[in-house]
Amino acid sequence: MTFTIAPGASAQSPQADQQDQKDLEWWRGAVIYQIYPRSFQDTDGDGIGDLKGIVRRLDHVAALGVDAIWLSPFFTSPMKDFGYDISDYRGVDPIFGTLDDFDALVEKAHALGLRIIIDQVLSHTSDQHPWFAQSRADRTNAKADWYVWADPEADGTPPNNWLAVFGGSAWEWDSRRRQYYLHNFLTSQPDLNLHNRAVQDALLNEVRFWLDRGVDGFRLDACNFYFHDPMLRNNPPFTGESEVPRANPYGFQDHVFDKNRPENLDFLRRVRALMALYPGAMTVGEIGESGERALALMAAYTCGGDKLNMCYSFDFLAPPFSAGHFRRIVERFEAAAADSWPCWAFSNHDVTRHVSRWRGEGRDPVRLARVMAALLLALRGSVSLYEGEELGLPEADLAFEDLVDPYGVRFWPDFKGRDGCRTPMVWDAAAPHGGFTTGRPWLPVPADHLPLAVDRQSHDAGSVLAQYRRLLAFRRHHPALVKGSIRFLDSAGEIIAFRRDFGGEGLVCAFNLGTEPATLELPEGLAAEPIADLGFSGTIRDACVRLEGLDAVFARL
């Protein structure tokens, strides 16, 4: 390893001495609450959330009973992709505050028992980053090959058929170098050339900066995009089902050469070697895939204990909704990655909120939110919850003139982009903009979100928020749910049932994802005692589980 230790920094993070040495694998089974800083809480009236606002609302997060928070990017950026286009890896963008504000956030979170996970975008930078400014200047400077450059074809067209996630060719012409550069996302997000060891070293030093500042882990954005095929071979066509919106031709290609490359494994080992210098520090990778390839990548990136701690894919962030679908995904992961650990999520800042995504076929949104919270928190793995999920917020239906997401603007109206899941949190139903800001919010606060505000739900025992608090407390006090094994039980229809076992504790967890009452016969000899006061009406009597529509039951073995 050739990355350097910053002057004055030790090989041990400042928080290492404070780590719970009894459980350096705190992340295994942890519940992580994702905060999208722009939309959480504004304190200065500019309509954009900030770090001081997060500090102000951390008590709400701690009261939920989660273990950590994940902060989406707050780094210096021109905000073409709202922080996922970084121009300074070590700076806090002024719209969010200062490094001192970040330090105060870390201090407050740790005092509340919350660990801090931050995004790291290592596959690309902003075109405003000094590295790219130097790289594009000419073909001979010291950073000339820090990005992916390629000559045009003889007729001036791009070097191959690769497409960008946000539409169009993945290649952009640069008149100074008279070459194309690769961008898997926006043209203003040039891809770094991680085949260059010096680039890897530089990125690892950026990661180290935040470890030295007290963070406990990283969510690695688009971690299967780090490497490209150096031969620049064309992608073949793809004829299967893609998680990409149908309006986007990106889904027409089988992306075997512009991402998902085997070279990625060695770099992930370098990341893990750095993390090992900071006991208790962890990584969770985002894999921009679904289906069999996603599960294979999750297994490859997390197996063996020498790469990432855990990963998540888009399998549960997509429309399919059935007991069979959820069971198949978990069972396939368990079969493919027996020594790995997953992180499951139903919603995040990139997809339609799951209460809206899965609401079809007459499903009541409150019952749906409650039963899916129970299922998510009962699965083997860690869990990521997205801000507002604990309120049962639906997707916002925005007008075209309200959109700011370049992805949505490009493919409107067939695909409305990601703004609908990024609207501000609602704290106070009677306050302007739900208590998010005193100014004009960067995205409008939907009227149908106001009745779901935190203040309306906090003292309602039947609310979605109360259900999340109950379930999180229940999970925290049952090791079988946090770190136990999972074994599915035979079931039919829309019932999904399994047992969780750990350290002598056994639980049966059963869920009816259908809207009509259903029953399940437990295996012969399996005696289970229902656990009350979890807000569900499911019962077990004489080995027969009875569930109402969108209902659940937990029982001790």
Secondary structure by P-SEA (a helix, b strand, c coil): ccccccccccccccccccccccccccccbbbbbbbcccccccccccccccaaaaaaaaaaaaaacccbbbbcccccccccccccccccccccccccccaaaaaaaaaaaaaacbbbbbbbbccccccccaaaaaaacccccccccccbbbbcccccccccbbbbccccccbbbbccccbbbbbcccccccccccccaaaaaaaaaaaaaaaaacccccccccccccccccccccccccccccccccccccccccccccccccaaaaaaaaaaaaaaaccccbbbbbbccccaaaaaaaaaacccccccccccccccccccccaaaaaaaaaaaaaacccbbbbbbcccccccccccccccccccaaaaaaaaaaaaaaccbbbbbccccccccccccccccccccaaaaaccccccccccccccccccccccccccccccccbbbbcccccccccccccccccaaaaaaaaaaaaaacccccbbbbbbcccccccccbbbbcccbbbbbbbccccccccccccccbbbbbbccccccccccccbbbbcccccccccc
